[in-house]
């Protein structure tokens, strides 16, 4: 039975994009993470529920895909001059084709909410977690996890569990005026909340995942799941997911396909390597109306940049040389772009959250903004954002709107970015190891996994090695 057979029954359902808002504001030196989550029951999810109840799980996967990253898909399609009508619902055949072309196991999550009577009031609550596993052979398997027990018995939610898991490993704490201050701590971390996340996210599909550690898994998160450090999820025996699997993420399967096409389009076009670390910092106002202050310098970022530059027999841009104007001029010629600098994520007055700090000059203010990045024409195969929370931003039904998305829109198929503020010492080691491995093997997911494993041996706490995620076409 095809999806068309269900249209008469589903016609009354009004489909709209999911919206979950997580405002963030982060300066690396101040280490600030602001987070506010507002979850609502939405018709896209209701349509998935209706389909699952009638057992067409593959049709529900199509709807799950249809509800994601529409604006980003349109941007990427224009970049590629795609002739196909990307506004159409992606087909099952296309989804299977993407898994095959990636030679990866795709794992797509969908958080389902429903209306419940809670103490005499109707409230939207997380109900089920839908999980689809698409193997490279094209085989699709559906599993689900019950989320009701989280708020009925454990007095929490999936979003709160994710937040508490980050707190428990020492990457964020404190709460002042709705702002969560991000701090690493010397106290031993607890992985119990991460284990609970493993039970919900991984355990239901563990038997479907590849058995060889070099075989790739690409996670397709949704909503608050973009904040999950998948690499650091431990099983019942305490073994982290990154120890068993090679991991990357993507905003959607359709975006994954378009990034792959872009990767093929630009292969070999650019030759240079652009590495920037610890530029002379610009100024920023701590709060609106307050006097601008110069950001503190990052000697660890300079060490990182210089070590990486030596691996490529090039010179890193640091200090006064690393102006915004110079960086933008060199970006268009770069095959690899590495930025080790300050970053800010904020919403006030910004169309797209996110700015990167470079040395100011007569021509510029030193702040390279997300909306500026979107308008660049880049041929880089990889951008590495070695700064604070660069994988995050405003989380909506269209995915994460922030720095990483801006680089995708500018034509970059692969981005490595952080989901919290990484410590300098550990990041120097991790990034150096990453490029050492990348020079031996061009597989970015493999190179990052090996770098994480090497860092883990010296610094075993997850907060030291699990901040970076690869959002990539390969």
C-alpha angles and dihedrals in degrees: 000000000000131000089255091069089066098049096092091053094045100042094098091060112099110218120212137157119275115244123201113164122208111171114201134189118182136167113178095226095046092037098212125172118181117192133176121167126197115181123192133179106252137196095237087062091045090056091051089050092051092051094046090051088057090044103241091131093165091055088052089054089055090053091047088055092045090058095057139083097341093155092047091048090054092048093050093045090054089049089054094041086233113192096200119093101254091183089075120096108271112249127237089240090057092049090052091046091055092053089051096047090049091045085219141119109248119210116192122188129199123185111214120204129192140179116265135178105244115180091333096314130101110239134175108241136173107265113169139003112221116205127188122189116198114190124206087254089063095251111145123204126184125209133164140201128210112242096177092083089063094067099024098051109007096042092228141089136228091259092049091046090054091049093048091048089058091047092049094057091050104252099116138020142149129050124224120170091338093310119121111212114222114220134157113224135204092224117108109264127233121227097190093105090047088052089053089052089051089054091054102037107029111018095069090057102028092111090055097054121098117270096214112082093218093057110102129243118192114197119208104201129191133208113327090005087081085074094057118110094220092182090061099050106120125208124223090281093052094252111145121232092240089059090060104032146033106239140195135152138223134190092235141339091254091053089048089057093048092048089052090052090049090050091055091046096056101034108136095000097112124043109178129092117220116200122177126181135170100349118189098280126243124222129264135183111243088214133007110281095016123119113273115253129200114247117241120258122255111223090174090057090052091051089049093051095047093049092050092046090056090056089059096039091241140113123258120226108239139158118358092351093066097077122161090243094051092046093051091049093053097042094076092059097045127106091189124028120193121183120187102176145102120301134195127200114191140140107208108110093349123120091197119021120242143066133189121213123234134159112291120233140173089279099048147017095239096250117115105198129206094243089052090052091052090060094053122100104225130180096187116134091204138021120190116198105197096184142089120312093333092154090058137073137123106348113212139151085277091061129250112342108201145080098326092050090050091057090050089052089050089059104266113138098195132040131176111202141157133254092200140010108294119213115247099231096052093039092056089056095042095048094045090051091047093058093042088057093041090056088056098040124019092211101113096195091052092047092051093047092052090048091051092049091050091049091046091058092059099031108028099179111103093229088067098055111015101069097091125077130183113229099189155144092230 
